[in-house]
C-alpha cells in the first residue's frame, strides 16, 4: 500500500488567480542592508532578476507594485524604471494593509486576489490578509509562521521575488 502524505506545501496560484502582485522593498527586493555614502547619500542594491520577474508578470495582465514603510527617492526611481503600476510609500503602523485596500478599492478587487511578498513584522498584517502570501527565506520567524505562507528558498535581495513569480508563471 502506498503511504500518501497530506499536501503540506502552500498552493501556488495561477496568474489568472491574481489581479495584483505587491512587494516590500527593504529585506525583500533588497538584502535589508542600509548603505550610506560619506555625504549621507543612501544606496540600495536591487536584484535585476526581481525587476524582470515583475515585468514578466505584468505582461500577463497582473498589476504590480511596491508597498513599503520607507519613503525614499530610490524607491521612486526603481518603480519608475520598472514601469510598476503602483508605489505606496510611508505605509507605517498598519499602513501597508490600508494602502493595499486603497489599491483594491481602486481596482475593484478583493484582498483574496492579491499576492504580497514581505519579510518583517511591519508586513505581518498585510501578509495575513492577502490571498497569496510569500516571504524570503530569511524573513523573521513571526512572518514565517503565518498560516499558508510560502517561505521561499531565496533570501531577500537574492531574487526571492523572482522565485515566487517564476512559480506563479509556471502555472500558466
Buried (B, 14 or more C-beta within 10 A) or exposed (E): EEEEEEEEEBEBBEBEBBBBBBBBBBBBBBBBEEEEEEEEEEEBEBBEBBBBBBBBBBEBEBBBBBBBBBEBEBBEEBBEEBEBBBBBBEBEEEBBBBBBBEBBEEBEBEBEBBBBBBBBEBBBBBBBBBBBBBBBBBBBEEBBEBEEBBBBEBBBBBBBBBBBBBBBBEEE
